[in-house]
Amino acid sequence: MAYYESVLVFRQDLTEPQVKEKAAKYADIIKELGGEVKSTEFWGLKNLAYIIRKNRKAHYVMFNVELAGDKIAEFERRARIDEDVIRFLNVRVHALSTTPSIMMKKNNEEVE
């Protein structure tokens, strides 16, 4: 099994509950493929650097995933088919981080 950090970028017109529902759907897909979701982070609605499919903003969700290398292609295929996902990125890492990501730390600093 390999470790991956997977970021899914969802359309701006989805509500937060819909994004959480979609994230749960992708967590179920990972489990169906024989993997395990170690952690999930919701980064919220962020501005995009450029317009993607008429979207100026998007909802970001990051998964820390343990999944077989040959199964990641199927996960990407399903993300590519979903019209609510405007971008995705899967990066293989040597070990999964146990601390919150830099984006979560940045969000917490903005709140305080």
Buried (B, 14 or more C-beta within 10 A) or exposed (E): EBBBBBBBBBBBEBEEEBBBEBBEEBBEBBEEBEBEBBBBBBBBBBEBEEEBEEBEEBBBBBBBBBBEEEBBEBBBEBBEEBEBBBBBEBEEEEEEEEEEBEBBEEBEEEEE
